[in-house]
Amino acid sequence: MVLLVLKSSSLKAQKKDLEKSQSLQLETSDLYLKNWIQQDVLYIITEEEKTAFNRLSTDEERYQFIEQFWIRRDPSPDSILNENRNEHYRRIAYSNERFFSGRPGWMTDRGRIYITFGPPDQIESHPTGGHYQRPFKDGGGSTNTFPFEIWRYRHLEGTDLGNEVIIEFVDPTMTGEYRMTMDPSEKDALINIPNAGLTTLESLGLARKKDRFNNPSGMLFGEPQGQLNRRNTAFERLYRHSALQRPPKIKFKDLETIVDTKLSYNLLPFNSRTDFFKISENLVLVSTTIQILNNQITFKENQGIQQARINIFGRVSTITGRVVQVFEDVINKDIPDPSLRVILDKTSLYQQSMTLPSGRYKLELVLKDLYSGNVGTQYFGFIVPKYRARKLSTSSLILADQIKKLSSQEVGNQMFDVGGTKVYPNVKEEFTKERDLRVYFQVYNLAVDEKTNQTSVSIEYIFRKDQKELFRLQQDQEDSIQSAEPISLERILPLKSMQTGFYRLEVKVTDNISQQSIRQIAKFEVKQ
């Protein structure tokens, strides 16, 4: 049996962990995300996971991380419910109710152990302390104690502490604040009174009270001598105390391998972006554009034609895991032999559009090159916006390589077709100085002048570099619109005079009638 008694320094260590966690300054206003990392999973998240989470820059990435975090700990990923996640939050609720001591139960030592390892197999409780007859294996003799509890675990999953782990909690202040202790005599209220509360060996003069912590042989009379020195030295007890402070290892290694494999599939690199266009207040057209460098694709010669085939699989699901959309497609490229060298320096675009209600989703993309077998994956979350009535709003701000008006015969359910305009996004948002920057977006819910029955809008394009404003361009305000329906706005901005580097474009839209304004921001790079 492993006897583990833990010291009050655990409270200080726990407070230090809490302060360290609560000092994290996430660049988010989302209270759920802050509470998740600082409270919900504080005791079970690994240092590697915590580091990865803190490196994320957007809330969408953080929500996707949370989804993967629980998938790695799901004992039955094929079922709708995640039993591990549900049990974790049940433990938090139980701890807050059962272990409250002037502060939430999840912050206490008992709460920490309960949340991390679950309910013990056996609890010996002495809520009032008082007279206590020590078991023979614990040294024998009698004493008076403070309130204390002894928790017994047959086995602690995710640790190397082995079987039969015993944890003591003591309330030396008599306030209900039980602390883990590694000192076997901390619960002894007579420890500082000479010749009182002695163990059997101490009463025989074979052990001394003051040696209980460094040499607890007098408190462990029933232990075999060979195990006594190895298991209950101060070093071993400190080690076991430290092990209880660490998050448990992930149990489901097969799931961990799956997730790790997904995240490392980058043999076929590609870029993607997701844009949003209003259909109604709650329905939104969601367009996902994929960009692949042609020099990353394997071409196979067939009768003077260089052929490439890329399989695309996409799955959209809610944050709870319910699948709402699946799409599969093939990118076919057939290039004459003489033209292959020319197109290798270019890119290929693919786009998939779907209609979704407002809400939070995740998208899983898998691309496979049929001729090389290379696979690329991306997993990310996105929020479909809600376009509220009478509130000025815009679509996504798209920086495009090409914008082309479609004739009435061409308009239809075509790739890159947005409101009768072909818009080819520059997914990487990289432009050379020889190419113009094309901007496209839609404006919704413009107010109508009651006298003229017209709308009027002003657009400002503000360019910044290193936080400094370089210049701004003003859209002609005299172009009033005859309808309050969504309007499409396009602008071509030459880049020849701009230096290489990273830029920030702010587009400010002002409704001259309602005086509402809204800003959209895009970042891009100018290369030589």
CORNORSUL-V261400 format. One record per residue. N is the residue number from 0. PSI is psi as a letter, one per 20 degrees, with the letter a starting at -180 (none if undefined). D_FIRST is the distance of its C-alpha to the first C-alpha in Angstrom with 2 decimals. Layout:
BEGIN
N_PSI_D_FIRST, N_PSI_D_FIRST
END
This chain:
BEGIN
0_p_0.00, 1_o_3.79, 2_p_6.22, 3_o_9.46, 4_p_12.69, 5_q_15.84, 6_r_19.37, 7_i_22.66, 8_i_23.96, 9_h_22.40, 10_g_25.42, 11_g_27.78, 12_g_26.23, 13_g_26.45, 14_h_30.03, 15_g_30.86, 16_g_29.71, 17_g_31.75, 18_h_34.76, 19_g_34.60, 20_g_34.51, 21_i_37.21, 22_i_39.40, 23_p_39.86, 24_n_43.54, 25_p_43.94, 26_m_47.56, 27_q_47.55, 28_j_48.71, 29_o_46.42, 30_h_44.12, 31_g_41.80, 32_g_41.16, 33_g_40.49, 34_h_38.07, 35_g_36.32, 36_h_35.37, 37_i_34.99, 38_g_33.13, 39_g_32.40, 40_k_30.28, 41_h_29.54, 42_i_25.74, 43_i_25.72, 44_p_28.68, 45_r_28.14, 46_h_30.20, 47_g_32.29, 48_g_33.11, 49_g_33.92, 50_g_36.23, 51_g_37.93, 52_g_38.46, 53_i_40.01, 54_i_42.41, 55_q_43.90, 56_i_47.35, 57_q_48.19, 58_h_46.75, 59_g_47.35, 60_h_45.09, 61_g_42.38, 62_h_42.57, 63_h_42.39, 64_g_39.30, 65_g_37.62, 66_g_38.56, 67_h_37.03, 68_g_33.89, 69_h_33.14, 70_h_34.38, 71_h_31.76, 72_j_29.08, 73_o_30.90, 74_h_29.17, 75_m_32.63, 76_i_35.38, 77_i_38.08, 78_r_37.72, 79_g_39.53, 80_q_36.54, 81_n_33.73, 82_h_30.76, 83_g_28.48, 84_g_31.10, 85_g_31.75, 86_h_28.10, 87_g_27.87, 88_h_30.90, 89_g_29.71, 90_h_26.60, 91_g_28.99, 92_g_31.23, 93_g_28.47, 94_g_27.16, 95_h_30.74, 96_g_31.31, 97_h_28.10, 98_j_27.18, 99_p_30.71, 100_l_31.15, 101_i_34.57, 102_r_33.73, 103_q_32.61, 104_h_29.13, 105_i_28.42, 106_i_28.86, 107_r_26.21, 108_g_22.61, 109_h_21.42, 110_g_24.05, 111_g_22.96, 112_g_19.35, 113_g_20.75, 114_h_23.47, 115_g_21.39, 116_i_18.48, 117_a_19.97, 118_q_19.06, 119_r_15.47, 120_h_14.37, 121_q_14.32, 122_p_16.02, 123_o_16.37, 124_p_19.72, 125_m_21.78, 126_i_24.87, 127_i_27.06, 128_c_24.83, 129_b_26.59, 130_p_25.56, 131_p_21.86, 132_o_20.44, 133_q_17.07, 134_q_14.57, 135_h_14.52, 136_h_10.86, 137_j_12.10, 138_i_15.13, 139_a_17.47, 140_r_20.97, 141_q_22.54, 142_a_23.77, 143_q_25.24, 144_r_23.47, 145_r_24.61, 146_p_23.81, 147_r_20.23, 148_q_17.87, 149_o_14.12, 150_p_13.35, 151_p_10.41, 152_p_10.62, 153_h_9.43, 154_p_10.89, 155_o_13.20, 156_p_16.39, 157_j_18.32, 158_r_15.74, 159_k_14.03, 160_i_10.72, 161_b_9.14, 162_r_7.06, 163_m_5.21, 164_p_7.16, 165_p_8.45, 166_p_12.09, 167_p_14.57, 168_p_18.31, 169_q_20.89, 170_m_24.64, 171_i_26.21, 172_i_29.66, 173_k_29.67, 174_j_31.15, 175_j_28.60, 176_n_27.43, 177_p_23.63, 178_q_22.20, 179_q_18.84, 180_q_17.86, 181_j_15.93, 182_o_17.42, 183_i_15.40, 184_j_18.86, 185_h_20.71, 186_i_20.62, 187_o_22.14, 188_i_25.87, 189_j_26.83, 190_h_25.28, 191_j_28.82, 192_o_30.46, 193_p_30.84, 194_k_29.51, 195_q_28.20, 196_k_24.74, 197_q_23.47, 198_r_20.21, 199_g_20.76, 200_h_20.76, 201_h_22.97, 202_h_25.37, 203_i_25.74, 204_j_26.53, 205_i_23.63, 206_r_22.19, 207_q_23.93, 208_g_23.43, 209_i_24.65, 210_j_22.00, 211_h_19.05, 212_g_18.77, 213_h_19.59, 214_n_17.95, 215_k_15.40, 216_h_15.10, 217_i_17.13, 218_i_14.76, 219_l_11.63, 220_h_13.44, 221_i_10.88, 222_p_8.74, 223_q_10.23, 224_h_12.89, 225_h_12.49, 226_h_9.12, 227_g_10.45, 228_h_13.36, 229_h_12.02, 230_h_9.22, 231_j_11.00, 232_r_14.59, 233_h_16.85, 234_g_17.41, 235_h_13.90, 236_h_13.58, 237_h_17.05, 238_g_16.28, 239_h_13.51, 240_g_16.00, 241_h_18.68, 242_h_16.90, 243_i_16.81, 244_i_20.52, 245_q_21.49, 246_q_22.77, 247_q_20.80, 248_q_22.25, 249_p_24.87, 250_g_23.62, 251_n_27.02, 252_h_28.02, 253_h_31.10, 254_h_32.43, 255_g_31.78, 256_g_33.82, 257_g_36.57, 258_g_36.90, 259_h_36.87, 260_g_39.51, 261_g_41.63, 262_i_41.63, 263_j_42.60, 264_n_45.51, 265_k_48.38, 266_h_50.42, 267_n_53.14, 268_q_53.32, 269_r_55.21, 270_q_55.80, 271_q_56.02, 272_q_57.05, 273_p_57.30, 274_q_60.33, 275_p_61.24, 276_p_64.63, 277_p_65.49, 278_g_66.67, 279_a_66.35, 280_h_64.43, 281_i_61.27, 282_p_61.96, 283_p_61.73, 284_o_62.72, 285_o_59.82, 286_p_60.91, 287_p_58.48, 288_p_60.18, 289_p_58.77, 290_p_60.25, 291_p_59.84, 292_p_61.44, 293_h_63.69, 294_i_62.79, 295_i_59.21, 296_q_60.53, 297_p_61.30, 298_q_64.92, 299_p_66.22, 300_p_69.91, 301_o_71.74, 302_l_75.54, 303_j_76.08, 304_p_73.67, 305_o_70.32, 306_q_67.84, 307_q_64.40, 308_p_62.14, 309_o_59.22, 310_p_57.22, 311_p_55.98, 312_p_53.32, 313_q_52.55, 314_p_50.44, 315_p_50.59, 316_r_48.03, 317_r_47.22, 318_i_44.25, 319_i_42.53, 320_i_43.04, 321_p_46.16, 322_p_48.52, 323_i_52.05, 324_p_53.91, 325_p_53.68, 326_q_56.33, 327_p_57.02, 328_r_59.95, 329_p_61.34, 330_o_63.02, 331_p_65.88, 332_p_67.75, 333_o_70.83, 334_p_72.51, 335_q_75.60, 336_g_75.05, 337_h_77.25, 338_i_75.43, 339_g_71.87, 340_h_71.91, 341_g_73.17, 342_i_70.55, 343_h_67.56, 344_j_67.78, 345_a_67.72, 346_r_65.12, 347_p_64.73, 348_q_64.04, 349_q_62.71, 350_p_62.38, 351_p_60.91, 352_q_61.82, 353_q_60.42, 354_p_60.88, 355_q_57.87, 356_r_57.55, 357_q_56.33, 358_a_52.58, 359_p_49.64, 360_r_49.06, 361_q_47.44, 362_p_49.31, 363_p_47.99, 364_p_50.53, 365_p_50.39, 366_p_53.31, 367_p_53.78, 368_o_56.55, 369_h_57.68, 370_h_59.28, 371_h_56.51, 372_i_53.45, 373_q_52.32, 374_q_50.44, 375_q_50.15, 376_q_48.15, 377_q_48.13, 378_p_46.10, 379_q_47.12, 380_q_47.61, 381_q_50.93, 382_p_52.42, 383_o_55.62, 384_r_57.70, 385_o_59.41, 386_n_63.14, 387_q_64.17, 388_q_67.78, 389_j_70.26, 390_p_67.80, 391_p_68.93, 392_r_66.54, 393_r_66.60, 394_a_65.11, 395_q_63.03, 396_o_64.96, 397_p_65.59, 398_o_66.72, 399_q_68.59, 400_h_70.25, 401_p_72.88, 402_p_74.17, 403_p_76.79, 404_p_78.69, 405_q_78.91, 406_r_82.06, 407_h_82.13, 408_h_82.04, 409_h_78.93, 410_p_76.84, 411_a_74.20, 412_m_70.61, 413_q_70.44, 414_p_67.83, 415_j_68.18, 416_o_70.62, 417_o_70.17, 418_l_72.92, 419_j_75.61, 420_p_74.60, 421_o_72.84, 422_o_70.25, 423_n_68.45, 424_q_65.57, 425_n_64.77, 426_g_61.04, 427_i_60.08, 428_l_62.59, 429_p_64.12, 430_q_67.90, 431_r_70.35, 432_h_73.26, 433_i_75.73, 434_q_74.27, 435_q_74.75, 436_p_71.91, 437_p_72.39, 438_p_70.83, 439_p_70.52, 440_r_69.21, 441_q_70.23, 442_p_70.92, 443_q_70.44, 444_l_71.71, 445_q_74.67, 446_q_76.83, 447_p_80.42, 448_p_83.40, 449_h_85.24, 450_g_88.65, 451_i_88.41, 452_k_85.77, 453_r_84.18, 454_q_80.93, 455_p_80.71, 456_q_77.86, 457_p_77.46, 458_p_75.12, 459_p_74.11, 460_o_72.46, 461_p_70.84, 462_p_69.70, 463_q_67.28, 464_p_65.96, 465_l_63.43, 466_j_63.66, 467_p_67.42, 468_p_69.94, 469_g_72.33, 470_r_74.67, 471_q_74.96, 472_q_77.14, 473_p_78.62, 474_q_79.24, 475_o_82.78, 476_i_82.71, 477_i_85.95, 478_m_84.38, 479_q_83.86, 480_p_82.28, 481_i_84.11, 482_q_81.06, 483_j_77.80, 484_r_76.06, 485_p_73.46, 486_q_75.21, 487_p_74.27, 488_p_74.72, 489_q_75.06, 490_p_75.77, 491_p_76.41, 492_o_75.51, 493_q_76.74, 494_j_74.39, 495_h_76.93, 496_i_77.18, 497_q_73.44, 498_r_71.49, 499_q_68.45, 500_a_65.14, 501_p_63.08, 502_r_64.77, 503_p_64.07, 504_p_66.48, 505_p_66.67, 506_o_68.84, 507_p_69.98, 508_p_71.59, 509_p_73.71, 510_o_75.35, 511_i_78.66, 512_g_79.26, 513_i_76.00, 514_k_75.12, 515_q_71.57, 516_q_69.99, 517_q_67.04, 518_q_65.69, 519_q_64.17, 520_p_62.72, 521_q_62.44, 522_q_61.56, 523_r_63.23, 524_p_63.91, 525_p_67.31, 526_r_67.46, 527_none_70.39
END
